Amino acid sequence: MRRLYAFQVSPRRTVSYLPEVQGGPVRPGPDLLGLLDELIPASQIETQSIVHLRSDDPETDPFRNEIRNHFLAICFGSDSQATSGAEEIAAKLSLSMDHRSSKFSLLVIDAHEQKQNRRIALWLFPKEDVFRFHTSAQGNELSLLEDAFSKSSTWRKAAIFSGPNSAHGFRTGQIIDIQSRKPDDRAADFWMRLFLNALYAMDPKSSTYQLVTHLKDAFDASSGTQRDQLFAAMVALPRSPEKIWTYSKIAHRFLEPNLQYSFLKLIPETVRESAFELDPILFESKLKFRVFETQEGVWISSPPDQIGKSVHLDQSLSSIQVQGTVKNQSIKARHVR
């Protein structure tokens, strides 16, 4: 079983009626099927943020989610039910987007079998101007391709959900939303909150990956005292007897009050107060070394616990000294990262 749909969607959040969608079922050729099969491993979406679909009406119907119902119709319903479900998904996505989104985007819905269950993948690609260059004996030709959509844009969004045709299937999935890591997370909020109506599921592995990413981003963007305090947090977190954290708790525990906001503004507001369990082994495996580059072209890679021991920084962080016993040496084409 494989069903494929494609729709051109545009922002319609400001309208009060259900927009008419442009698109529908697609008969894919081998090249397109090969591309879609490669997208899931290439995008690494199966290692990305885990989300849970929320109920649209938790008081009267705590298990109903409109998008989930459309997923089930596409994966298990008749052809007409599946097409109707895909059109409803495209219409809801259009109503979730405003002027901060791409003027036109391509929504691809790919439903297929996965072992004993079925899986649905949603891909959103923005429209981009693309040049076509052709050269021949008659001369060179440069033209602009219309209706071209980028599969590698940083504005790309994706979601996968899977499961059986039961009350428990298709409730948990994984998403890609690179834009949600930007400070103005309201611009990206439409994909997870307005469209999917989902919340991050803060399991230890996923939450630790997210924490490492945010700490690296904050460390790279900081300097001086804030950088020192962020580094201290990286060293202390996996050794702390506390295992349950929130981003707000980390900020208040390790950063001075005047430095907390610049760290928290890098975190989507929807997850700043969400509690998660830290995986200390995974955390340390992703932050093994602190790397320095001197103006003379020397690179120094040090385990965090050697800073202040065999590796010494002056108070202004403008110079570094290393003292230790040489274990081995070699010549390489580039420095060790």
Disulfide bonds with the S-S distance in Angstrom:
none
